[in-house]
């Protein structure tokens, strides 16, 4: 069974400097230090973005010609790609871990495009300020345990990711997607069924489910849940009772909102409200 890069590091000499920050839905951030080690990531099941915060000249990628790192270097390790590393000198780095579903759905939302256009290529020790700056901000968020700061930094990072210039087959036309999105936003407080959305595209529920997943990177029910959580986040910045927010965002109860919100964001609605009010 494949594992995450984080699990492989947990079995190495690497030391986690701060409590990992859970951002929910298959996303987390961690800061590590390592030295005198040999690490191999065997087909990890998540995408990993890495920034060397301190040191790194003693870290070599053995299966890529033995190239060495440096402070400020960015690495991108797509899911499923193995790699082998030798570390001789102390260095510190931050890792952002993302599931494929989380990355593609957020890319689709940020760029308002087909999720299949994401162009994520393996990168070794690159100078990429558009990725380095949000990764450095994520490191600061880990030390301060500030999930709102981390959310903003991750949005900046995903917004900086390039897309492919290619024609994709299948999926849903942009005007159909806009119709579906408008329907979801208009009826966010009510039950939304697959056939309701499929009828907007003149498709069967089965076919719509497949095409939507291709375009958005996640199934329709996950997208609706994400939009409901997003609406709840906006409402939590006000003084509206959380129970009312739950009903107005399509959740059956406050406890239902709390359970889903924590799974999607890594914290409860009450914790999110306290953080928002502290800004």
N, C-alpha and C positions, 0 to 999 in steps of 0.2 A: 504494500500500500504506500503510495507516495505521501510525502510530508512537506511541510513548509520549510523555508530557509530558517525561520526562527527555531524550529525543532532541531534542525541539524546543528545550529549554533549552540543550542542548549546542551548538546552532548560533546561540545568541544571545550577548549580552554577559555573561550570567550566569557566575559563577565558583563552582565546586564547592569548598567550604572544607575538606572532609575526604573521605577515601576513602568512597565509598558502601558501605553495609552491606547485603550480600546475605543475605536470609533464606530464599532458596530458593523453588521452586515459584511463580515469578512475583511475588515480593515483594521489595522493597528500600526503603531509606531513604537520603535524601541531604539535605545542608544546602547552601544556595546563598546567594550575595550578588549583587545586581544594582543597576544604576543607569543612567540615560540610555539607555533601551532601549524597543523596541516589539516585543512578542511575540504571536504568534497560535498557539494550539494547534488544529490541524486534525483534528477527530474522533479524539482519541487512543484507543488500544485498551486502555488500562488505567484503573482508578479511581485518583484522586489525592486524598489528604487533605493539607491545607496549614495550617501555623500560622506566623504572622508572629512571629518571635522578637525582632526589633529594627527599629524604623522601620516604614515602610509607608504613612505619610500621603501620600507622593508616588507611590503606586501606584494606578492607576485601572483599573477594569473597563469598557472602552469600550463593549462590546455589552450592558451592563446599566445604562445610564443614567449612566455616568461616575462611579459611586460609588467612594470611596477607602477604602483599608485603614487599619489602625492596629495598634500592637503588641498581640499577644494575639488578633488576629482569626483566625478559622477559616474556611477555604474547603473545600468538597467539590466535586470535579469528576468526575462520573460518566463512565464510558467512553462514547465516541462523541459527546460534546457539545463543540462547538468554543467557543472563547472568545478574546477579544482584550484585551491589556493594554498600558498605557502606564506606564513607570516614569521618574520625573524625579529622585528622590532615592535615596540609598543605603538599602537595607534587607536584612535577613537573614531567611530562612525555611527551614523544614524541610518536606520532601515525603515522604509515604509512598505508594509505588506498589504496587497490588494488581491481579492479574488477576481477572477476573470469577469464574473457577472457584475460585481460592483464597479470595476474599472470601465467596462464597456457601457453600462447603463449611464454612468456619470459622464462619460465622454459624449454619448449621444445627447444627453441633456445639455451639457455645457456648450457643445458646438452646433446643436440643433441639426443633427445629421444622422445618417445611418451608422449604427454601431460598428458595422463591418469595415468602415473606412478608417478605423483606428490603425495607425502605423507604428506598432511597438516593436522596435528592433533591439537586439542585444547591443549594449554599449559598454565599453571597458575604458575606465579612466579618461573620461572626456571633460572638456571645458564647456559646460552648458549652464550659463548663468540663469536661464529661464527655468531650469530645474533645480539648480543649486540653491537659489534664494528661497523658494518655498520649502525645500528640504531642511535648510538651516532654521527656518521659522518653525517647522515641525519639531526640530530638536529642542528649541526653546519652549515649545508647548509641552513637551514631555516633562522637562524639568519643573515647569510650573503647574503641570497637570491641568492645563487650560484647554478643554476640548473645543471651545468655540474658536480659539486661536488656531488649533489644529485643523478644524473644518475649513476655515478660510484659506489656510496655506495649501491644503489638499485641493481645494477648488482652483487655486492659482496654478498648481502643478498640472492638473488635468486639462485646464484651459490652455496650457502651453504645449500640450502633446500634439504632434502633427497628424494630419489625416492623409490618406492615400488619394491620389488623383486617378480614380478608376470608376468604371461603370459597374454597378452591382446589379445582379439579376435577382428577380423575386422581391419579396418584401412588400412594402406598402408605399404608394405614391405620397409625396409630401402633402398634397391637399387632403388626402384621406387621414394622414397622421394628425394634421391640424384639426380636422373635424373630430377625431377621437379625443385629442387632448382637450378641446373645448368642451366636449360632452363630460369628460371626467371632472374638469374644474367646475362645471355648472352643477353637477349632481354629486359632488364629493361627500355630502352629508347623507346621501341615500344609498341603499344597496345597489351595487353595480354588478351586473351579471355579464358573463362572457358573450352571450348572445346579443345583449344590448349593444356591445361594442362591435361585434361582428356584423350586425345589421347596418351599421354606419358605412361599412366597406362592401356591403352586398356579398358577404362571404359566409360560409358555414363557420360555426364556432371552432371546429378543428382546424380548418385552413387558416382562419384569422389568427389563432393562437400561434401557429408555426411561423406565419409571416411577420407577426408583431415581434416575436422573439428574435428573429433575424435582424430586424431593424433597430430595436431598442436594446438588445443585449440581455433582456430578461423577459419572463412571461408577463402577460397582461396583469395578472393579480399582483405580482410584485411591483409593477410600475404604479398601479393604483395605490398600493400601500405606501410606496415612497412619496407619492404626491400628497397623501393624507398626512404623513408625518411632516412633510414640508409645510403644509398649511398649519398644522399644530404648532410647529416651531415659531411661525409668524405670530400666532395668537398668544403664545406663551410670553411674548414680550410685553403683553398688556396685563391688566389685573383681572381679566376674565377668569372665573372659577375653572379649575382644570376639568371638573365634571362636565361643565357646559362646552368646553373646548372639545372634549371627547365626542359628545353627541354631534356637534356642528361639523366635525371632521370625519364622520362616518364610522366611529367606533361604538361598539355596543355599550360600553361602560368606561368609567375612569380606569378600572383595573385592566381592561382590555387595551386601552391607550397606553398605559404604563408598561405593559408587557411588550407590546409591539415597538414602542418608542425606545425602550432600552435595547431591544435586539437590533434596531436600526441605527442607533446613535451611540450606544455604550453608556448611556445614563438615563435616569428617569426624568419625566417632565418637570418634577419639582426641582431636581438638581439643575436642569437646563435653565429654568426660570431664575434660580438664584444666580447662576453665572451671568445670564443676560442682564440682570438688574445691577450686577457689580461692575459692568463695563461703564 
